[in-house]
């Protein structure tokens, strides 16, 4: 199949659910879909730098092997984040120092393949997935397709840029402090951080002392739900996304968790306020309520830097790590020893219970997604650990606390800023409430569609 750029674009932005139907009806073959996305990667990715490597031969061969087209993602090309083992490829974590090629797929990749999805490439991340931008000495700077001078976020920034630019139908990501939700917010996507332990991290037992979860990135709520069904081994989230919610009790808050220093931009505040009004118009009971954050942000930071330090212990040449990475690891080693790390784990249950008490009285919390529209493409790359940390905390003060509690949270578009870039809100539910979040997010999307917008790149 040799389509025009316009024909390729229509397929590239159709989304996984629609592509599966086209494959099932025989209107397009999996190989043709792979060829469409490979052509777009070749043409567009030199400007974005979303992919570390493209798996052209492997993807074409996999497309030829797809048989009855019965899988829920049959024939759908998917981007794989460079923190998830992919058989035959090194998992570099965005670093110049890493281990050998993986002998086997991560469990999430195995599930995607079993569902008929076709890994088409491995996407860029910041070194050790630490920061909310995607730039590294190993991989250079990854750029936002809405504005090449801005970041697509991080750490799943390569996957987000690829999906937003129509270089993959959907993508995988991980989230240890916002790394799915931040790129989704930057790129106008849907980014669901599922409840802790819903999606397996195998072959890893945990990451960053239990902060990190796996999930996916997609352009619509329905496609995000379909992707989570596959990753979690469920058959319920797509149905939830297709079912309007009952009237919900929704708390709205723009309070910044104590310990973080940030300022909410006018663009993001307007998107948050307009979404609150829309929720009321849709029949939900909306009230301003703040979670009892307490010292959760500080507990997160200590857990995070200890996790970074432990990651560096597994590397063959830690001296080759970047300046900021070495600084973060040093802080984790000096400030959070083994006994302090154990105490942090012990305190987590109490902190979680205190924050979750809000959900005794509400069903969903809505916060801004980010403090501003996307920052410069380089983010804090090349700066000291302290300077990079400061920039990160000012950019994304609302995401990390919910990694500590393990609650599900999703960012969705809320409009456009004065600079034309996406704004966003975050919806947070009690543990296990992904279905409620998908139902509500889909209702908001139906009332305020966003998927028809495409970046000029």
ABEGO torsion letter per residue (X at the ends): XBBBAAAAAAAAAAEAAAAAAAAAAGABBAAAAAAAAAAAAAAAAAAAGABABBBAAAAAAAAAABBAGABAABGBBBBBBAABBBBGBBBAGGBABBBBBBABBBAAAAAAAAAGBBBAEBBBBBBGGABABBBBAAAEBBBBAABAABBAEOAAAAAAAAAAAGABABBBBBBAAGAAAAAAAAAGBBBBBBBBGABBAOABABBGGGABBBBBBBABAAAAAAAAAAAAGBBAAAAAAABBBBBBBBBBBABBBBGBBBBBBAAAAAAAAAAAAAAAAAGBBBBBBBBBAEAAAAAAAAAAAAAAAAAAAABABAAABBAAAAAAAAAAAAABBAAAAAAAAAAAAAAAAAAAAAAAABABBBBBABABBBBBAAEABGBBAAAAAAAAAAABAAAAAAAAAGBBBBBBBAEBBAAGBBBBBBBBBBBGAAAAAAAAAAAAAAABBAAABBBAX
